[in-house]
């Protein structure tokens, strides 16, 4: 909107300018917010800080923190500079369309399920899905069917998913409307998405991908899930790109109902989406199209070098392409199996003794995310601390193969179990009861048991053996009075 030029006597003093204007202009939303923040206007709308530096640490963020007003655009109407930024992101990821999300990948997972499966439908998923998928099934009364990958040793993590296992489920359950896979996984394993895309097309199903940890793939010259054949995919920009927390995008391929996706993102999102979060998506994409691209490729090279360093200079084992051919090139998974320390204990020692914080740890592994923003000093500290801690460790007999988590019998729908009266009981008292909440060693938030599944002695024993410190009580459905 064009504002009337004020007389000099009435013009407000210029009390704030953005301190650091970015040297590139390929971010239309951020550029529009900068222009508004430095324009001569009075803000009688939300947010309450009115763009003023109330708290100096938030000075630049407050300046571009707007609501739906003149010149900002409206996310759920898909217009203005927000839409320009979405189109630019769709082009970057090779997608037919892109929808900005300010509720993280969780918002995108729920929107995908709502658009592709719908209320009361069925979906085929691998057991590596995030707990937000479980929440989506509860909210939409969706029936999940599962298939799993053999475990990859000595890491004890899910390996390659088999297309033939998925096809058997599609044939056995023709009511399935979509297949939902996680790629890359928390440990950095990439799925064979083209093969699953072919399977879905052959059976008339949609392929959905939780690619929360793969937003950086174009920066390291890898295709996005939609470029590999997925119909929809969710990417967490904040996990591996220089974006604010909760920043994510939902990508769609050709033939997907754009209006339905937009409606579902609104259904599961806040009606007051954060403009700084959206601007950070715009900036991160623009940055990685420019100077960030070469920096991220360098980060991938560094990650490869650190993997080899760990294998050569420590008693630990790094997950490399020798173990699994398709890896996220910027994910470092360090395995402690065959040593006298657990992954949890190694993570704690890294932090308490060396100030090195990992992304997550489990009984056998410690996982680190590398990006273009890791300074050389941090990389040196990571390598040095692993080597120092390794000197105090000794090698032991390699552990037995990790037993797969026992299959579970569904006795209630996810929705009925999730919203039924429940109570927490000890592991010892959980046997024979019905699970009421996802049993999740978090992070990464992958449910071992889903609401509605019956808890057996085998489940209890495996949880006690591998996750007792994380899971000592389970929420179970209470019997009707």
N, C-alpha and C positions, 0 to 999 in steps of 0.2 A: 504494500500500500504506500502511495506517495503522501508524505506528510507536508502540511503547510509550513513554509519557512518562517521561523519566528524572528521577531525583531531582536536586535542585539541585547536590548535591555531585559528581555524576557527569556533569553536563551539560558538554559541551565548550565552551570559550570561543568566542564568535562572532567569528571571525577575518576573515571576509570577507562583505561584502554587495555586491551589484551597485551600482556607482556611479550609474548613470543609468537609472532605470526609465522605460520609454517611456510617453508620455502617452496612448497609445491601446491598447485591449485586444482588437482584432480579429484578433490573431495567436495562434491557440490553441497551436501548438507552442512558440513563443517564450515565451508566458506560462507553459506547463507547465514548461519548463526553468528559467525564473526562480524559480518556486515551489520547485523541487527544490534549486536552488543556494542559496537562502536558508533552507532547512529545516534541522532538526536531525537530521542523519544522518551515518553513517560510510560512506565510499565505499571498499569493498574490491573494486573492479572496475576494468576499463580506463576511461579512459586512465591512464597512470602518474603524471600530474601531480596526480590526485585533486582537481582543482578549485582547487588552491592557486596563489597568484600567484608561481610560481617565477621567472618573468620578468615584471616589472611591466607591460611593454608589452602582454602578452597577458592581463592580469588578468581582464577581463570575458569574454574568449573562453574561457579555461580554466574559468571558473565554470559555463558552460552546455555544456561539451564532455563529453557523456555517451556511454554505450553502451546497448545494449538491456537495460534493467533496469526496476525498478518505476516506473511512471508515465511512461516515455519513449516507449513504443510501438516497433514494429518495422517498418521501411520495407518489407521484402519480404513481410511478412505483411499489410501494409495495415491496421494497427490503431492504436489509441490516438490521441494528439494529432497524430501525423504524418498519420494518415488524415483527421482533422478539418481540418488545414491543406490537404491535397490537395483535399478537397471544396470548401473556400473558394476555392482557386485555379481549380478547374474552373468554378465559378460566375462568377468574375471574367472568365474567357476565353470564356465561352459554350460550354464543351465538355461532352460527356457524362461525361468522366472526366479525371483528371490524375494523373500519376505523377512524384514528385520524383526528380531525378537529381543525384548528386554527382560524376559523371564528365564533366560538361559535355555539350554537344550531341552530342559524339562517341558517348557512351554511348547517347543517344537514337536517333541515326542507325542504329547497329548493332542496337538493339532493334527499331526499325521494320522494318528489312530482314529480321530474323529472323522477326518475326511475320507480315509481309505477303507476303514473297517466299519465304522458307525456303531450306533447303539445296538447291543445284542448280537454283534457279529463274531467271527472267529478269526484268529491270526496264528500263524506259525512262527515261532521265535526260537532262537538258540538260547541256551541257558546263560549266556554271557551278557544278556541285556541288563540295563540299568534298572534300578528299582522304580524309576519313574514310569516304565512300561507297565509294571505291576499296578501302580496307582491309576494309570490310564485304563487298565482292564477293570479295575474296581469302579471307577467313575462311570464308565460307559457300558458296564455289564458285558464285557468281551470275554469270550472263552479262549484261553491260550492253549495251543498245542506246542510240544517241545521236540527238539532234536539237539544232540550234543556232539562235540568233537572229542576224539581220543586225546588223552593228556600227553603233553610234551615233556619228556624227562630230560634232565633231572629237575627241571623247573617246576613241575607239577601244575602246569597251567594248560588251559584249553588250546589244542593245536588246530589242525586243519578241519574245517567243516566239510562233510561229504555231501555232494549234490544228491547222490542216490538216497541218502537218509532222508533228506528233505522231500524228495519225490515220493517216497513211500508214504509219508505223512499226508501229502497232498492227495494222493490216490485214496488213502484210507478215510480222509475227512474232506470231502468235496465242498463242504460249507466254508472252508477257509477262504478268506478274501484277499489276504496279503501275507507276505513273508517279511519279517523284520529281523535284520542282522546288525551286529555291532562290528564296525570296521573303520579305523583300527581299534583293537582292543586296548585295555589299559596297559598291557604289557608291550604293545607296539606291533601286534600281528595283524596283517592285512588279509582280508578274505578275498576269495576268487569271485568278485562281484560280477564280471561278465558271464561266468558260467551260471550263476544263480539268476541273472537277468534273463538268460536264454530259457532256463527252466520255468521262470514265472510267465514269460510270454507264451511258452508252449502250453501252459495250463490255464492261461487267462487270469493270472493273479498279478497284483501289484508288488513291486519290490521296494521296501522301505529300508533306509539305512540310518542307523545312529552312528554318525561320523563325528561325534563330539570332539574327539581328539585329533581330527584330521583337517582342521581349517587351514593349516599351513601347507598343505600338499602342493598347490600350484607354485608356491615359492621354492619348492625343492623339485620341481618338474615332474610331479606325479599328478595323475588325473583326479578330478573330483568324482564322488560316487555317481553323480548324474551322467558324467562323461563316460563312466563304465557301464551305464545301462540302468541305473536305479531310477525309479519313478519319482521318489522323494527322498531327501536326505537332510539331516539336521547337523549343523556344525557349530561348535562352541568357539566363537571368536576369542573369548577371553582365556581359553585354556592354553592356546599355543601362539596366538597373535597378540600384538601390542594393543589390546582393547580392554576397556573397563570390565570388572566383574559383572556377570549376567548377560554380557553381549553374545548374541548367537544369531544365526540365519537359518532359514528353511528354504532349501532349493527344490525346484520342481522341474520335471522333464516335460517333453512335448505330450500333449493329450491330457494332462492333468487339469482338473477343474480349478482354475485360479480363484474364482469367486468363493468356492467352498473352503479352500485353504485360508483365504483372508478372513472369512467368517470364523473359522475355527481358531486362528491365532488370536482373534479378538475375544472369543469365548473363554479361552484359557489364559489370557493375558490381562494385565492391568489396564484400566481405562485411562491411566495417566502414565504412558510410557516415558521413560527418561530420555530427554534429548541429548544429554552428554553421553549416555551409553550408545545411542544410535550414531552420534557423531564419531564416537571412537571406532565403531564398525567401519564407517566411511573412511576415516583416517588410516586405519590399519590396512584396509584393502588398497588404498592409494599408495601407501608407503611401500607395501610389498610388491606392488607393480613397478615401483621405482627403485630407490636405493636399498630397500629391504630384501629384494630378490637375491642379490649377490651375497648379502650378509647371511641370509638363511642358508644358501648353498654352502657357505663357509661353515655354518653351524653343523650341517650334516657331515661335512668332512671331519670336523672336530669330534663329533659323536662317534664316527667310525674309528678314529684314532684312539679315543678313550676306551672303546670296547676292546681293541687289541691290547692296549696298555694293561687293562684289568686282567686279561687272559695270560699275558706274559709275566706280569710283575706281582701278582697277588695269588693267594690260594683260592680266590673266588672265580666264578665263571660268568662272563658276560654273554647275553643272548646275541648271537650274530646270524648272518645269512647262512652260515654252515649248519645252524640248528633249524632255521626256518627261512625259506627263500624270500619271502615277501614281508619286509619289516618297515615300520615307520623309521626313516633314516635319522630322526632326531629324538628317538626314545632309547634310553639306556636302562636295561634291566640287568641287575647284578644278582647272581644266584649264590647263596651260601651253602647249598646242599653239598655234603661231603666234607664239611668243616665243623668245628665245635662251637659254632655260633648260629643263631637263627637270624632270619631277615629282620624281625622286629628289634632284636638286640643290636644288630649292626646299625640300623637306622638310629636308634637311641644313642649309640656311641658316637656316630658321626655328628650328631647335633650337640651332645653334651660336651664332647672333647674338642671338636673342630668347628662348630658353628655351621655345619653343612646340613641343610634341610632337604629331605627327599620329598617326592610327590606322595609316595605311599610305600608301605611294606607289608609283607605277609610272612608266613612261617619260613619260607625259603628264599624270598626275593626282596630286593629293594629297587624301586623304580624312580628314575630321574627324568625330568623333561628338560631338554636343551633347546634354546631358541637363539635368534640372532642377538638377543639382549644379554647374553651371559658374558661378562667381561673376562679377559684372559686370567685375571687373578682368581676369579671364582673357579674356572676350569682347573687351574693349577691346584687350588685348595682341594677340589674334589679328588683329583688323582693322588695327591700327596696323602690325604687323609685315608683313602682306601689302602694305600700301600703301608702306611704306618700301622693301621689297625690289623692288616693282614699279618704283620710280623709277630703279633701276639697270639695268633690263631694257629691251630694245627689241623691237618687233614685227618679225616676219620673215614670209616667205612661208608661208601655211598649209601644213601638211604634207600629203603625199599620203594618200589614204584608206588606212586600216590594212588590210593584206591579211588575210583570215580565216585562221585556223590550218588548214593542209591536213588533209583527212580522212585517217585512219589505217586501215591494214589490220590486222585482228586475225589473228594467226597462232598464238597460244597462248591458253589461258584465263588469266584474271587470276590465278587461284589457282596454276596451274602455273608461270607466269612469276615470280610474287612469291616462291615458295618454292624456285625453281631456284637452283643455284649461279650467282653473278653476280660481276661486277667492274666497277669504274668506269673509263671511258675518256674521253678528251678528245672535245670536240664533233667534231673532224675525223675521229676514228676511229669515231664512232657510226653513221655512215651504213650502212644495210643490216643493222644489228644489231636484235635484239629488246629492247625496253624491259623492264627488270626491276623498276624502282621508279617511282612517280609522278614525272613531271618537273614540278616545282611551283615557280614563283616565289612564295615565301612571305613575308609574307602576300599575298593572302588564302588561299592554299592550294588554288587551283583547278588540277587537273592539266591540263597541256597534252597530255601523252602518258600513257597508262595502261600498266601491265604487260601484256605480251602483244602490244602493237602494234609494227609494224615501223617503224623510224626511216628516213625518206627524206631525200634531199638538201634538199628543200623545208622539212622540219621543222628541219634543222640550220641552214639559212640564216636562217630567221625567228627562231629562238632566238638566233643570233649577233647579228642586227640589233637585237632588242628587249630581250633579257634576258641578254646575255653576262656582265654584271657579277654577276648572280645565279646563272646556270647556266653553268658552264664545263666541267663533267664530267657524264656520264650513266651510270647503272648499267645494264648490259646483261647479258642471259642468256649464260652461257658454254656453248659447245657441249659435248655429251657426249664423253667420251674413248673 
